[in-house]
């Protein structure tokens, strides 16, 4: 996703640059807009990376909790079996 976002942004930047260059030059305002777009893409890439890291942490946390739940279920089952043995 990150590479595709970067690729799309770069194609857009080069496309806009080529278009403006073909029209007799680029104005300062257009350069400022281009820089603004580059900054926005960079910011979005950082946000995507942060969210991916957060997702990985959450998935690990879920995995750890699921393992604990399985252990608890196993202990519960063993305890119930032991209680049934005591009642006999």
Secondary structure as UniProt FT lines:
FT   HELIX           2..22
FT   TURN            23..24
FT   HELIX           28..87
//
